Amino acid sequence: MAFINENYLKLQAGYLFPEIGRRVNEFIAANPDKKVIKMGIGDVTQPLVPSVVKAFHEGVEEMAKGNTFKGYGPEQGYGFLRDAIAKNSYHDRGVDISADDIFISDGSKCDTGNIQEIFGHENKIAICDPVYPVYADTTVMAGKTGVCQPNGYYDGIIYMPCTAENHFIPELPTKTPDLIFLCFPNNPTGTVATKEELKKWVDYAIKNNAIILYDAAYEAFITDENIPHSIYEIEGAKTVAIEFRSFSKTAGFTGTRCAFTVIPKELMAFDKAGNAHEVKKLWNRRHTTKFNGVSYPVQKAAAAIFSEEGKKEVQAVIDYYMENAKIMKASLAAAGYEVFGGVNAPYIWVKTKNGLKSWKFFDKLLNEANVVGTPGSGFGPAGEGYFRFSAFADRENVLEAMERIKSLSPTLS
């Protein structure tokens, strides 16, 4: 008899974004004459920039010639990309990260989900609420939780509420976790953490021998020069933090797939006898066992992001999305909504009117305005009564969607 992993049975409903897709597809099938504007799933709409496309083509051409063909590459990533990341993302910002500490992957979603494999089942996990669903769902899948309670919380997870009252920045937990998921700029709320806030978390992790799993997938959208792009800008962080980065939103790689994880050699975790072990070595063992690396043309394309022309082109696309966010934030505020985010992040976090439930708002918005967003409750119980809009859209669709919402705002409550 083959037995299943019964932890999967604890998961509630389906993963958030496929459920959104299901509802939208049903509506489109029933209303083929309606133009639906999608601003829910955080998928990009602008094409790869010319420098990236050129490098991608060159990589493919190399694969077509015997003297430049590449077979299996290094699982950790090609040196030319790791070196470019170390220099441009860290050294140029005054952060000492070695290229050898960087692991190239096909997505930070995969990495943030897989990272728990190298840590024991006895670890207590802390996550923000609301939060990117992968952190919670993969904790359940890994068997580190009990069942889900009627209030939407899983036994065994330490939840850190992020509310308007605390400016969507979590307080230090009263129960001590071993692994702490943090995401800044935040998905879904669009908020950021200052150096002072991050220093508080780094000091807490040092004091409690905890490890911070820091998702910085949206750091390229930071516009405030005083906001840190990396947790390693904080003194001591290399001893307590793993950082996840992605090219998906930064450079439009959602369909191309390339990301990286940074694990400094200084980071240690402990066995039951209290002996320290390099976390980097454990991840390297996992990475080389279960992953054969990102394809050569993709890595060559990713490296082009760091060329002088590539930087300018990518920044222009980021500016385009952030202008979308500015338009959305102003339009929704003018329509009478309380709005957060959209300044250092491509997400707009909106409080629904009159306590309307998130999924109810989703359905009304879809049916009455033919606009798609993401229900806040899908990110956790504390997200109830909120709604997320993504700025990753064509400008004309952003303008049209905002006009629709403004004209219908009295009925969307």
N, C-alpha and C positions, 0 to 999 in steps of 0.2 A: 504493500500500500504506500502510495506517495503522499506525504503530508505537506501541507502548505505552511507558509510563515503566517501564523495567526495574528501577528501584529498588524497585518494589512487589513484585517477585519475590524480593527479599532478605528480606522480612518473614516471620517464623516463625509458622506456624499462623494462627489467626484472632485478632482482637482479644480480649483476656481476657474481658470481660464477656459478649459474645455466646456465647462457648464455655461459660461458666457457665450461661447461659440455655438453651442447647441440652441440656446434661446434665440440668438440672432438669426441663425440659419432657418429656424422654424418660422420666424417673422418674415424673412425675405421670401421664403417659399410661398407663404400665404399672401404676401403683398409685393408681387414682382414689379409693380409700377412705382414703388417707393424708393427714393434714394436714401440709403442708410449711411450715415457718417460714423465711422468707427474711431473712437478715442478712448478705448478701454484697455485692451492688451497693449503693452508697451513695445510694439513692433515699429521699427523705423519705416519711413516712406521715401526718403531721399536716397538716390543711388550711390554706389561706391564712387569716391572721388577719382579724378583722372590718374593721379600718381599711383594709387592703389591698383586700379585696373591695369595700367601699364605694367606694373611689377607682376601682377597676377598672370598676364599674358606671357611675360618673359619666363616666368616659372613653368608654365605649361609647355612653352617651346623647348625649354631645357629638358623637360621630361620626354620630349619626342626625339631626342638625339642621343646616340649611344655614348658619346664622350661626356655628356652633362647629365645623363639620366641619374635619378636618385631612387634607391630602394628604401629599405627601412632607414629612417633617420634616428637620431638620439631621442629616446623617449622623453627626456626632460626638455627638449626643444633645441633647435639649431643655435649655435653660438652667436651668429650674427643678429638674431632677434633678441636673445637674452642680453647681449651686450648693449643693444640699442635701448632696451627697456631700462636697464640699470642706469645708463647715462641720462636719458631724457626724462624718465619718470621719477628718478631718485637723486642721482648725483647732482643734476642741474638745480635741484631744489635743496641742496645741502644735506641730503640724507644718504648715509653710507650703507648701501645695500649691494651685496656682491651679485654678479650675474649668476654665480653658482647657486644662489639661494632662490632663483626664479625657476618655476616649473610651468612650461607652456601646456595649455590644455585646449579642449574644444568648447569650453564654456564655464563661466563661474557658477552657473546653476548646478552643473555636474559636480564641481569642486566643493561647493558649500554643502551639497548633499552627501558626497562621498567621504568628506573629511572625518566624519565620526567613526569610520571603520578602524582608524588607527588608535582610537581611544576606548577604554574599557566600558562595559555596560554599567558599572557602578557610578559612572560620572553623572552628576546632576547638571542639567542643561537649563540655562536662562535665556529667554527670548523676549523681545519687546512685544507689546500688544497695543496697536496692530503691528503686523510684521509680514514680510515676504513669506508666503505660505510654505515654501520649500523647507525652511528651518524647522518648522513644527512637524510637517508631515514626515520628513526623513528621520526625525527623532522618534516618532511613533514607529516607523518601519524598522528602525534599528532595535526596537524592543526596550527602549529606555523609559517608557511611560506605562501608566495604567490605562484604564478606559476613559473615554470622554464623558464628562459629566453633563447634565442637562443645561448648564450655563455656558457650555462650549469649551470649557477648559479641560485639558487632559491631566489626570493624576500623574505626578512625577515631574512635570515641567514647572519651572519657576517663571511665572509671568511678571513682566515689568510694564505696568500700564503707562502708555504715552497719551496724554490728554492735552486739551487746550490749556488746562490749569498749570501743567508743568511744561508748557511750550513744546510738547511732544518729545521731550528729552527724558529718558527714564531715570528714576531715582535708583541709587544703589540698593540692591535687594537685601531684605532682612535675613532671608535664608541664603546661606552661602553656596553659590554654584561652583562647579568645576570648569565648565565651558560656558562662555558668554557670547551669544551672537549680537553683534552691533552692526548697523548699516547706516552710513552717512556719506553723502547726502542720502536722506532716508527714502526708501520705498516702503510704504505708499505716501507718507505725509509731506515729503519734499522739504523737510527741515534739515538743518545742519548742526554739527557740534563744534564749538569753539575749542581752542587749544586747552583752555582751562577745564572745560567739560571732559575732554579726552584724558587730560592729566589725572583727573579724579578717578577715571576708570582704570588707567594704567597702574596707579598707586594701589587701588583696591585689588587688582589682580596680583600684583607683587606681594601684597600683604597676605593674600589667601591662597597662594600657589595655584591660581586659576589661569586659564588661557582665554584670551579674547579672539574670537573668530570675526574678523573685521571685513565686512563687505563694502568695498569702495568702488563699486561698479560705475557710479555716476560722478566720480571726482572731477571729470573733465568739464562738468557743467557748473562748477563753482565759479562765481564771479567776484566774490568778496575776497580780496587779497589777504585778509586776516584769518580766513578759514583754512584749516589744514587739509591738504589733499591726501595725506597718508597718515596713518596712526604712528608710523615710524618717525614722524616729526616730533613726537613726544619722547622725552628722555626716559629710557628704561623700557620702551615698548618692544624692543627687539628680544627681550627676555620673556615676554608674556603674550605676544600677539602673532597671529597668522593673518596675512592680508590677501584678499581676493580682488582681482581687477578683470575687466572685460573690455574687448574691442566692439562688442555688440552695439551698444548705444553710442559710444565714443566715435566710431568710424563706420557705422552701418553694417557690422558683421553679423547681424542676427541670423542671416541665411548662409553666411560664409564660415562662421564658427571658429573663433580663436579668442583665448583668454589666458590668464596666468595667475598663479598663486605664489606668494612669497613666504618662505619659511626660513628665517635667519638661523644660522647654526647655533646661536646663543640660546635658542628656545629649548627648554627641557620639560619633560613630563616624567612621571615616576611609576615604578612597578610597586607591587604590594609590599615588597621588602623595604621600600623607601629609596631604592637606587635610581639615580637620574639617568635619563636616556635622551639623546638628541631626537626631537620630533622630526626634523628634516630627514634623518636616515629612515625613519619609519615610513614617511610619506614617499620617499624615493623608492622604497621596497614595494609599496603598494602600487605606485605609479608605473614602475617598470614591469610589474607582474601583470597588471590589468589594462595597460594602455600602450599602444604602439606609436603614439605621437600624432601630432597634427600634420597634415600633408605639406610637402615642401612648397608648392605654389601658394598655399594659404599663408604660410609663415613668411614667404618672401613678400607677399602683399601686405602683411601686417607690418613688416619692417619699413615699408615705404611710408607709413604713417609718420615716421620720425624723420623723414627727409625734410629739408627746408620748405620745399614746395608742398609736400604732403601735410605738414603742420598747418600751413596757411589754408589749404583746401578743407581740411578737417575742421579747423576752427570756424570757417565760414558756415559749414553745415550746423555746427553746434550753435552758432549765433542765430541761425535761422530758426532752430527749434526753440531757443530761449526767447526769441521775439514772439513766437507762437504762445509761449507760456505767459509772457507779459500781456498779450492781447486777451488771453483767456482769463487771467487773474482779474484784469480791469473790468472785463465784460460781465463776469459772474458777480463781482462785487456790485456793479451797477444794477444788476438784476435783483439785488437784495440778499445775496448769499454771504455767509461768513466764509472767507477764503484764506487758506494757508498754502505755503510752498510757492513754487513757481519763480523763485528768485535765484537760488543756487542749485536748482534741480528741475528736471523736465516734467515734474508731476505737480498737479494742482489738487489740493485736498479741500473738499467743500463740505460744510455742514448742511444737511438737509433742513428744510423749513418745517416748523411745527412738529418736530419729532418723528417725521416720516421715516419708516424703516428703509434700510439701504436697498434691499431687493425690490421693495415696492416702488422706490424712486427709479430704480433701473427699468422696471417694466413700464412705468409711466413715461419715462424719458424715451424709451424705445418706441412705444406705441403712439405717443402724442407728438414728439419732436423728431422721431426717427434718428436719434443720436445714441451712441453706445458709450458707456463709461464702465467703471468697475465698482461694484458695491463694497463699501467699507467693511461690512461684516465678514466679507470673504477673506480679509486679512487678520481676523481675530475678533473676539467679542467686543473689545474696546473700540473697534471700528464701526460698530453699529451707529446709525444716524449720520454717517459720513459717506462721501463718494469721491472716487479718484478719477481725474481726467488726465490723459496723456497728451503731451505737447508734440508727440511724434506723428505729425499729420501734415498734409499739404495745406498751405496758407489759405487757399480759397475755401477749403473744407472747414478750417478753423473759424473763419469769418462767418460762413454760412451757419455752422452749428451754433455759434454764439448768438446770432440773430434769432435763430429758432428758439433757443432756450429763453432769451429775453422776452420774446413775444408770448411765450407760453408759461413764463415763470409763475403767474398767479394760479395756474392749474396744477403745477408740479409741486404740490404740497398736500 
